[in-house]
Amino acid sequence: MSKMADRQIFTPRAHRSIRQSGFTLMELLIVMSVILILMAVAIPNFMNMRSQANQTSAIGSLRAISSAEIQYQTNYPANGFACNLAQLGGDAKNGPPSPQAAQLLPPDLASGYKSGYNFALTNCTKVTVNNQDVYTSYEATAVPQAVGKTGHVGYCMDQTGEIKADPSGGVNCTQPIQ
């Protein structure tokens, strides 16, 4: 036999090419890189959508406060408007509605916090009629709990029901919303 034939017959197994199943380290690194790139694009978009949803909720909550204030003024004309959210809230388990707990707002909004925004009634104007204080005006505010994260815009509304915005997230509301 020739030397070439001897080599082919007696080739050790270690030198033979055996294809193993599974992924190489390079393939895994490429897949991980693609996942990281997708996450880098998706997470900021998700946060922005959440912030937009919170802002929309804040506007809706201010409209609910306005509606509750009108009902409060109608139900308790001797008091005028409510000057704190707790007066517009209240639980039916604690008895019938009263000027101190009118049960016109849901508990989360009456607590002053909802969907990443803090709500408050401020700048109440009162007059005294027959030795009783009557609130004739108010301002409701909604500011993001963390500007840039839970919302970007602050909102204000007075007894007229017009909602204005502060693009910096505060209560210097000068821009009417559409």
N, C-alpha and C positions, 0 to 999 in steps of 0.2 A: 504494500500500500504506500501511497505517497504521503508525504508529510502533511499536505493540505487535508487529505481525507482523515488523518489522525486527529487533526485539530477540530474538525467538525464533529466527530464522533465523541471525543472526550472533553468537550467544552464544559467547564464547571457551571453549575446553576447560578452562582452569584453574578456571573457576567451576562446572563440572559436577561432580556428586557421583560419585566413583569409589570403590567398596568394595574395600579391599585385604584380602588374606587374611593370617592370623597373629594373634598375641595382642597385646593392648595392654599397656602397662606396668602399668596398674592390675590387669588380670587376672593377670599374673605375680606381682605383689606379694601378691595374695589367695591364690594357690596356695602361695607360699612361706610365708606366715603360717600356713596350715593345716598344712603339713608341719612347721613349727617347733613348733606346739602338739602335734601327735601325738608328736613326738620328746620333748618335755618330759614327756609322760605315760608313754611307753614305756621310756625309758632307766632311770629309777629302778626301775620294775617289773622290768626285766631284771636290774639289779644285785642287787635283793632276791632274785630267784629263784636267781641264781648263788650268793649268800651262803647261802641255804637248802640248796642242793645241796652246798656245801662242808661245812656243818655236818652234814648227813646222812652224808657221806663220812667225816668225822672220827669219828663214832660207830661206823661200820662198821670203821674202821681200829683204834679202841681194842678192839673185839671181836676183831679179827684178832690184835692184840698179846696179848690175854688167852689166846687159843687157842694162840699160839706159845709163850707162857710155860709153859703147862701141858705142852705137848709137850717143851719144853726140860727142864723139871723131871723129866719121865718118862724122857727119853733120857740125861740127865746128873744123876742123883740126888746124886752127890757134890758138885755145884756148887749145887744148889737152883735158884733162879730166875736169869735173866740180869739184869744190872744196867745194860746199855746195849743200844741197838737194834742196833748192829753185830754183837753176839754172836748175835742172832736172825736176822740177814741172812746174806749170803755168796753167792758165785757157784759154781755146780756146776763151772765151768771150772777153778776153782782147787783141785779135789780133793774128796774126800768130806767130808760134814758133820763138824764138830768143835765142841767147846765154845766156841771163839773165833769160829766162823762156822757156825752150825747150819743155815743155809739154810731157815729156817722163815717168813721174811717176804720179800715182794718188795723189790727194790732201792730203789725210791722211798721206801717206808715205813721201811726199815732206815736210810736216809740221814737220817731225821728230818724230812722235808718232803714233804707230799702235799696236793694240792687246797687250797692257801691256808692250810694249818695247819702248825704246827711241833709235832713230837712228841718226847717225852723220857721216859726212865725215871729216876725220882728217888726219894729217901727209901728207899733200899735198906737193909734191916736184915740184918746178917750175924752169924753165930756161928761160932766155930772148933770144928770137930769133927775129932779125930785130926790136928791141925796143918794142916787145910785149911779155908779160908773157905767157908761155905755161906750163901747168901742165902735168908732165910726170908720176906721180904716185899719189896714194891716198890710204887711208884705210877707209873702211866703218865699223862702229861698231854698235852693237845692244846689249843693256844692259836692263835687267828687270827694270821696274819702281820701283817695290818693290821686292827685292830679296827674294825668298821663297814664295811669294804670286802670283805675275804675271808671274814669271819664276824663274828658278834656275840657268840657264847657260847664260853666256855672249858669244857673237859671234863677230868675226872679219873677214874681208875679204879685200884683196888688189886687185890691178889691174890684178893680174893673175887669179882671180876668185876662189882661194882656200879658203874655209871657215874653220876657226879654232875656237875652243871653250875654254872658261875659266870656269871650273866647279864652281868657287866661285862666278860667276855672274858679273865679272868685264870685263876689256879689256886686261888682261894679257893672251892673247889667245896663247896657245902652243899645244893644242891637236887637230889634224885634225879630222873632223867628217867623218863618213862613208857615 
